[in-house]
Amino acid sequence: MSKLPVLGLGLNAIDYAGVVEKVLEAAAQGRPFTVSATAVHGLICAVLDARQRYRMQRFDLVVPDGQPLVWALNHLHRAGLIDRVYGPELTLRLCEEAARRQLPLYLYGSRAEVLGPLQGNLLRRFPNLIVAGSSPSLFRRTSAEEKTAIVERIRASGARWVLLGLGCPRQEVWAYEYRQALGMPIVAVGAAFDFHAGTLAQAPAWMQKRGLEWCFRLVHEPRRLWKRYLTTNPLFLGLLLLQILLGNGFLTGEGLAPERECLFG
């Protein structure tokens, strides 16, 4: 469970089996447990935003969703990772084991037109999976009253854990703010909702293994993603080189505690 610093954010060198066991153990015990499947963009968000870094440093697991983060962990810390913990694949492995253990799931985030196909596809793949409920994102900040209603809806559903698909950095903010109120595991998996709903194409396996998934997604969503990839990728490489040259103490720090909750729904 120890975290290894990459650009000042602690990442867990862990495999799929380890994540699945820790999440579902917490679900069975009814205790909070937050997980973020983080790629380069999520890491850079934490580097540039001290409050986001504070939130993410308090996650139970921050796992390397992106192949470049696996390479960084192996180079900087000799982590010995042979694979990343890819959000869409983690989703399937969690659902498979949750179906076996009969731990009900709640789906939160994305849009209604995504949640319907997502739930249907998951149930076809895992017939014994219990989906206790689902709610689309409101795509805006929510009031304290709305937060209470969301918490009550999820808890009343009988769900034991939550899959969260709001995109970075909103999903990490949501998980941080709802962790204690929900009292159950929250696993932020980003674009996994769209991939498994069939509304967004996944990069071929050979591109994923070579760290080129960003290129595939940029071609398919240029208007939305061009700024993200053409700014964060060079910044990541430059800062990583500095950490290699200056040592692992580079960019350390807990960040700043949020002055008040910034409620996303």
LOTIMAR-633056 format. One line per 4 residues: number of its first residue (from 1); their letters; for each residue z, x, y of N, C-alpha, C. Coordinates in steps of 0.001 Angstrom, whole numbers, plus 500000, padded with zeros to 6 digits. Layout:
N
NUM> A> Z:X:Y:Z:X:Y:Z:X:Y  ...
END
This chain:
265
1> MSKL> 500000:500823:498788:500000:500000:500000:500000:500856:501261  500126:502172:501138:500111:503021:502321:498732:502977:502970  498716:503168:504304:497467:503097:505052:497069:504477:505547  495775:504711:505562:495219:505988:505976:494481:505798:507290
5> PVLG> 494755:506643:508303:494173:506412:509627:492696:506799:509718  491910:505859:510205:490515:506114:510558:490345:505611:511983  490167:506523:512917:490069:506210:514350:491289:505442:514848  492448:505757:514291:493684:505164:514762:494078:503874:514084
9> LGLN> 493215:503310:513247:493564:502090:512521:493827:502436:511067  494929:501933:510524:495257:502211:509139:494428:501366:508188  493757:502016:507249:492967:501335:506225:493585:501591:504861  493493:500610:503997:494019:500741:502637:492931:501216:501680
13> AIDY> 493212:502281:500958:492311:502758:499908:492676:502015:498634  492015:500903:498380:492366:500004:497288:491085:499420:496721  491137:498956:495468:489950:498368:494855:490087:496848:494783  489026:496193:494281:489019:494731:494205:490205:494203:493403
17> AGVV> 490443:494798:492244:491502:494301:491370:492855:494349:492065  493108:495413:492807:494369:495534:493516:494537:494470:494580  493468:494200:495341:493539:493178:496383:493767:491803:495773  492999:491475:494727:493123:490164:494087:494537:489952:493575
21> EKVL> 495099:490947:492936:496445:490798:492375:497482:490586:493475  497398:491357:494542:498393:491240:495606:498280:489904:496337  497056:489439:496579:496872:488163:497271:497401:487009:496432  497015:486968:495172:497388:485821:494343:498849:485871:493902
25> EAAA> 499418:487046:493839:500863:487149:493595:501619:486525:494764  501189:486841:496001:501821:486252:497179:501605:484740:497215  500410:484289:496801:500132:482847:496764:501061:482138:495789  501264:482723:494626:502134:482109:493623:503579:482067:494098
29> QGRP> 503978:483061:494894:505355:483138:495381:505565:482370:496679  504459:481886:497290:504569:481119:498522:505032:481933:499708  504448:483118:499883:504826:483951:501020:503575:484408:501769  503722:484709:503052:502566:485141:503847:502051:486503:503410
33> FTVS> 500738:486672:503530:500107:487942:503177:498726:487933:503832  498480:488845:504747:497224:488841:505497:496327:489995:505072  495039:489684:504907:494041:490660:504484:492823:490551:505398  492321:491681:505848:491071:491717:506597:490090:492637:505884
37> ATAV> 488926:492084:505525:487829:492902:505015:487051:493397:506232  487237:494661:506577:486802:495190:507867:485634:496153:507717  484634:495956:508563:483494:496865:508631:483593:497684:509919  482543:498424:510238:482560:499297:511409:482836:498502:512685
41> HGLI> 482215:497331:512818:482414:496537:514025:483882:496163:514206  484544:495750:513142:485954:495387:513232:486824:496571:513599  486488:497735:513058:487243:498944:513376:487106:499295:514848  485882:499241:515372:485655:499578:516779:486333:498570:517696
45> CAVL> 486362:497291:517300:487101:496297:518094:488563:496705:518237  489157:497218:517160:490547:497646:517199:490726:498919:518021  489714:499792:518012:489780:501018:518808:489758:500683:520298  488892:499757:520690:488679:499452:522106:489682:498461:522678
49> DARQ> 490343:497691:521826:491268:496651:522277:492644:496942:521689  493571:497382:522533:494898:497780:522055:495649:496616:521434  495419:495401:521922:496108:494243:521347:495545:493894:519972  494246:494049:519829:493655:493819:518511:494147:494860:517516
53> RYRM> 494288:496093:517967:494811:497143:517085:496245:496817:516667  497057:496332:517592:498436:495940:517277:498438:494873:516186  497559:493850:516336:497500:492785:515336:497137:493353:513965  496079:494150:513933:495560:494604:512648:496484:495606:511977
57> QRFD> 497259:496351:512763:498225:497269:512156:499307:496512:511406  499430:495216:511676:500457:494401:511024:499913:493568:509875  498649:493731:509557:498111:493092:508360:498671:493809:507130  498830:493050:506064:499302:493671:504825:498241:494592:504240
61> LVVP> 496990:494156:504306:495884:494982:503819:494728:494922:504810  494218:496084:505178:492951:496189:505912:492040:497026:505019  491063:496368:504414:490275:497023:503367:488874:497351:503873  488264:498423:503359:486954:498861:503841:485814:497988:503308
65> DGQP> 485388:497043:504119:484264:496179:503771:482937:496928:503906  482853:497816:504871:481620:498552:505126:481571:499873:504382  480396:500227:503880:480235:501483:503155:480582:502705:504010  480258:502718:505316:480657:503879:506127:482166:504098:506171
69> LVWA> 482952:503034:506035:484398:503221:506039:484877:503840:504730  484194:503541:503638:484494:504203:502361:484220:505698:502487  483065:506026:503054:482740:507442:503230:483761:508130:504128  484195:507445:505198:485187:508030:506106:486511:508279:505386
73> LNHL> 486971:507305:504614:488233:507474:503871:488132:508616:502868  487019:508705:502193:486857:509774:501198:486767:511138:501857  486082:511227:502992:485920:512519:503658:487211:512955:504344  487853:512025:505037:489040:512386:505817:490285:512541:504957
77> HRAG> 490392:511720:503920:491646:511637:503177:491498:511856:501670  490300:512179:501224:490056:512355:499788:490574:511157:498995  490215:509969:499472:490733:508730:498882:490181:508473:497487  489033:509036:497169:488467:508875:495838:487912:507492:495561
81> LIDR> 487560:506757:496615:487002:505416:496422:485579:505509:495886  485258:504656:494916:483901:504623:494384:483150:503381:494845  483860:502479:495500:483221:501253:495970:484000:500720:497156  483340:499924:497974:484022:499240:499059:484648:497944:498539
85> VYGP> 485388:497252:499411:485900:495920:499095:485130:494960:499999  483980:494553:499509:483011:493766:500262:483461:492308:500312  483566:491735:501519:484086:490394:501693:483461:489340:500781  482140:489259:500677:481532:488260:499794:481888:488458:498318
89> ELTL> 481934:489697:497866:482312:489962:496477:483800:489697:496263  484622:490058:497229:486048:489772:497140:486287:488268:497053  485513:487494:497797:485615:486031:497748:485422:485521:496329  484389:485996:495667:484093:485533:494307:485189:485942:493328
93> RLCE> 485670:487160:493454:486697:487627:492520:488022:486896:492728  488342:486609:493982:489551:485831:494252:489429:484415:493702  488278:483793:493914:488083:482420:493435:488111:482351:491912  487517:483333:491267:487522:483349:489806:488940:483421:489256
97> EAAR> 489748:484311:489814:491112:484466:489311:492002:483309:489757  491788:482798:490965:492566:481644:491430:492286:480422:490568  491035:480281:490110:490703:479179:489207:491455:479331:487888  491543:480566:487395:492252:480800:486135:493737:480506:486285
101> RQLP> 494309:480868:487445:495749:480676:487661:496070:479312:488272  495045:478534:488593:495221:477201:489183:496011:477256:490498  495556:478143:491390:496141:478280:492716:495168:477675:493731  495483:476508:494285:494546:475804:495175:494204:476600:496435
105> LYLY> 492970:476450:496863:492382:477199:497973:492082:476268:499138  492226:476785:500364:491768:476079:501561:490722:476943:502252  489622:476320:502664:488542:477010:503370:488636:476676:504851  488774:477698:505687:488861:477453:507123:487850:478322:507862
109> GSRA> 487091:477673:508766:486170:478408:509616:484739:477940:509483  483841:478648:510136:482417:478367:510129:482128:476956:510649  481066:476316:510119:480637:474993:510576:480637:474028:509399  480681:472742:509703:480712:471730:508642:479494:471841:507744
113> EVLG> 478337:472154:508326:477114:472245:507529:477092:473475:506633  478017:474408:506850:478175:475568:505968:479247:475292:504916  480334:474659:505317:481449:474431:504391:481057:473558:503212  480218:472543:503439:479797:471669:502345:479081:472424:501241
117> PLQG> 477971:473127:501560:477286:473925:500539:478159:475029:499955  478999:475646:500780:479891:476700:500288:480806:476157:499205  481463:475051:499479:482378:474466:498495:481624:474062:497236  480465:473444:497402:479689:473041:496235:479280:474218:495378
121> NLLR> 478829:475303:496011:478400:476483:495256:479570:477150:494543  480732:477208:495198:481906:477809:494558:482350:476994:493351  482318:475672:493483:482753:474820:492373:481765:474857:491214  480491:475004:491523:479513:475145:490426:479731:476456:489680
125> RFPN> 480074:477483:490421:480278:478787:489787:481618:478863:489065  482638:478214:489644:483988:478242:489065:484478:476798:488929  484107:476094:487877:484438:474658:487743:485930:474355:487792  486769:475312:487436:488213:475066:487434:488883:475401:488765
129> LIVA> 488091:475852:489731:488652:476187:491037:489118:474907:491743  490302:474952:492326:490825:473818:493091:490653:474117:494580  489762:473373:495233:489604:473483:496684:490391:472329:497297  491546:472664:497859:492456:471629:498351:491949:470975:499624
133> GSSP> 491109:471679:500372:490588:471120:501611:489791:472155:502376  489187:471717:503475:488411:472621:504316:488378:472074:505736  488266:472972:506702:488148:472591:508112:487209:473559:508803  486231:473042:509568:485363:473941:510335:486077:474462:511568
137> SLFR> 485580:475546:512102:486117:476080:513346:485840:475117:514494  486732:475107:515465:486508:474329:516691:485683:475116:517707  485517:476425:517457:484744:477318:518314:485245:477303:519761  486535:477269:519909:487163:477338:521229:488645:477655:521038
141> RTSA> 489297:477935:522145:490744:478119:522084:491413:476774:521857  492500:476790:521136:493208:475557:520820:494581:475559:521488  495104:474385:521677:496437:474244:522263:497500:474459:521195  498740:474571:521646:499852:474709:520702:499953:473473:519810
145> EEKT> 499661:472312:520380:499700:471075:519594:498622:471069:518525  497445:471548:518889:496348:471610:517913:496659:472611:516815  497297:473720:517172:497689:474689:516154:498650:474048:515161  499621:473308:515671:500579:472635:514793:499863:471678:513845
149> AIVE> 498877:470950:514374:498137:469996:513538:497339:470712:512450  496749:471855:512792:495986:472632:511810:496915:473129:510700  498073:473649:511099:499044:474142:510117:499496:473015:509200  499813:471872:509780:500288:470745:508971:499210:470265:508010
153> RIRA> 497959:470260:508465:496860:469818:507604:496700:470745:506409  496755:472034:506655:496573:472995:505558:497744:472925:504590  498956:472884:505112:500127:472847:504235:500198:471539:503440  499830:470433:504083:499879:469143:503401:498824:469020:502302
157> SGAR> 497790:469848:502369:496715:469783:501375:497173:470267:500000  498239:471026:499968:498691:471626:498715:498086:472987:498444  497328:473510:499396:496728:474840:499229:497811:475903:499123  497500:476950:498358:498424:478077:498215:497907:479334:498898
161> WVLL> 496626:479320:499304:496061:480463:500014:494836:480002:500791  494446:480783:501800:493372:480407:502717:492309:481502:502735  491053:481068:502588:489909:481936:502875:489449:481622:504288  489286:482649:505096:489021:482486:506520:487677:483103:506880
165> GLGC> 486816:482305:507497:485506:482798:507904:485215:482471:509349  485790:483249:510274:485580:483027:511702:484789:484141:512363  484538:485219:511649:483871:486373:512255:484858:487234:513026  484517:488499:513122:485368:489478:513810:485067:489451:515317
169> PRQE> 486099:489521:516173:487529:489730:515902:488341:488431:515837  487675:487270:515940:488416:486005:516000:489254:485766:514744  488699:486131:513586:489435:485819:512360:490719:486634:512241  490705:487859:512748:491934:488650:512710:492972:488098:513677
173> VWAY> 492529:487603:514834:493455:486957:515765:494072:485725:515105  493235:484903:514470:493699:483672:513826:494708:483996:512728  494384:484938:511872:495278:485284:510763:496620:485799:511283  496579:486624:512310:497817:487157:512893:498685:486029:513437
177> EYRQ> 498071:485061:514111:498828:484005:514772:499319:482915:513818  498592:482709:512707:498941:481629:511789:499738:482100:510578  499892:483385:510428:500526:483945:509227:501887:483322:508913  502801:483395:509869:504163:482914:509608:504218:481393:509523
181> ALGM> 503443:480713:510349:503461:479250:510357:502959:478680:509032  501936:479314:508447:501386:478824:507186:502221:479257:505988  502739:480479:506037:503563:480954:504930:502809:481123:503636  501553:481524:503713:500725:481746:502523:499688:482818:502838
185> PIVA> 499040:483392:501826:498037:484416:502091:496851:483870:502884  496353:484706:503800:495138:484432:504576:494222:485634:504386  493020:485373:503891:492071:486457:503606:490841:486254:504473  490622:487159:505428:489501:487074:506361:488287:487777:505766
189> VGAA> 487218:486995:505523:486054:487537:504804:484749:487427:505595  484821:487063:506872:483660:487116:507740:482477:486296:507280  481328:486966:507135:480068:486284:506834:479964:485792:505400  480992:486002:504586:480941:485542:503187:480674:484047:503090
193> FDFH> 481183:483267:504034:480954:481820:504006:479460:481515:504053  478773:482136:505003:477333:481887:505148:476550:482409:503954  476922:483563:503446:476209:484124:502294:476319:483199:501085  477531:482752:500778:477720:481936:499572:477296:480485:499769
197> AGTL> 477145:480058:501022:476590:478731:501279:475069:478749:501196  474487:479953:501225:473042:480073:501175:472364:479915:502524  473136:479992:503620:472563:479829:504955:472222:481160:505616  472588:482256:504977:472312:483586:505508:471987:484518:504344
201> AQAP> 470919:485281:504490:470475:486173:503416:471331:487437:503371  471605:487918:502160:472326:489172:501970:471340:490320:501796  471774:491483:502236:470955:492675:502065:470831:493031:500589  469701:493612:500168:469571:494065:498780:470653:495086:498441
205> AWMQ> 470986:495161:497171:472068:496047:496723:471811:497497:497108  470543:497934:497033:470257:499341:497336:470537:499654:498809  470330:498683:499702:470627:498901:501113:472133:498918:501340  472845:498047:500635:474293:498016:500773:474916:499337:500350
209> KRGL> 474475:499887:499226:475048:501127:498714:474780:502316:499625  473697:502237:500390:473329:503335:501286:473813:503127:502711  474649:502121:502913:475193:501871:504237:474184:501308:505221  473154:500629:504717:472085:500113:505578:472117:498597:505723
213> EWCF> 473209:497981:505324:473290:496528:505443:473145:496078:506896  473673:496881:507810:473576:496549:509230:472123:496434:509670  471267:497278:509134:469847:497257:509489:469190:495959:509019  469522:495548:507803:468979:494300:507253:469418:493113:508111
217> RLVH> 470696:493072:508468:471203:491950:509254:470641:491968:510673  470426:493152:511221:469840:493252:512561:468425:492679:512588  467656:492945:511539:466296:492407:511456:466321:490882:511372  467315:490324:510664:467378:488880:510471:468059:488137:511620
221> EPRR> 468934:488815:512356:469612:488169:513484:469595:489094:514710  468426:489440:515214:468354:490437:516291:469037:490001:517584  468876:488750:517974:469471:488304:519242:470987:488375:519226  471580:488031:518100:473038:488002:518016:473640:489375:517770
225> LWKR> 472929:490224:517041:473554:491450:516536:473065:492751:517168  472011:492702:517998:471455:493973:518470:472480:494792:519258  473238:494107:520127:474197:494838:520952:475321:495409:520095  475772:494606:519110:476853:495068:518237:476474:496364:517540
229> YLTT> 475338:496375:516878:474997:497524:516043:474500:498720:516843  473802:498478:517939:473255:499594:518704:474288:500241:519619  475457:499629:519739:476539:500265:520501:477676:500737:519602  478093:499895:518646:479254:500269:517835:478941:501368:516825
233> NPLF> 477740:501362:516247:477440:502386:515239:477451:503798:515820  476757:504061:516959:476837:505414:517543:478250:505774:517984  478998:504793:518520:480367:505070:518934:481228:505442:517734  481075:504723:516631:481819:505041:515409:481538:506469:514957
237> LGLL> 480271:506847:514910:479907:508188:514454:480470:509263:515369  480403:509016:516686:480928:510001:517629:482431:510171:517511  483149:509064:517411:484602:509132:517294:485035:509713:515945  484275:509400:514899:484605:509959:513585:484450:511474:513593
241> LLQI> 483426:511962:514256:483236:513416:514374:484417:514043:515105  484908:513366:516146:486065:513891:516861:487297:513920:515968  487476:512900:515133:488635:512907:514232:488512:514040:513219  487305:514294:512739:487091:515397:511802:487441:516733:512465
245> LLGN> 487059:516868:513736:487282:518125:514448:488731:518292:514913  489345:517167:515333:490668:517247:515954:491810:516929:515000  491487:516337:513842:492527:516016:512874:492863:514546:512865  493670:514146:511888:493968:512735:511673:494923:512143:512694
249> GFLT> 495504:512979:513572:496341:512443:514640:495534:511869:515781  494215:512015:515723:493331:511531:516776:493392:510004:516872  493571:509508:518100:493585:508070:518377:494690:507317:517638  495831:507941:517443:496932:507230:516790:497619:506315:517795
253> GEGL> 498328:505348:517298:499073:504439:518168:499076:503030:517621  500154:502325:517906:500316:500968:517406:499536:499951:518218  499120:500316:519421:498490:499337:520289:499536:498569:521082  499107:497517:521755:499978:496721:522602:500178:495339:522004
257> APER> 501417:494883:521986:501685:493537:521502:501046:492529:522441  500393:491489:521892:499800:490457:522766:500876:489833:523645  500551:489667:524934:501517:489085:525854:501801:487619:525504  500797:486923:525034:500963:485543:524596:499902:485256:523552
261> ECLF> 500109:484204:522801:499138:483866:521782:497820:483422:522404  496749:483872:521833:495403:483454:522243:494847:482660:521082  495075:481363:521089:494890:480531:519915:493423:480175:519683  492882:480670:518594:491514:480330:518212:491555:479313:517092
265> G> 490646:478356:517148:490583:477346:516084:489184:477144:515591
END
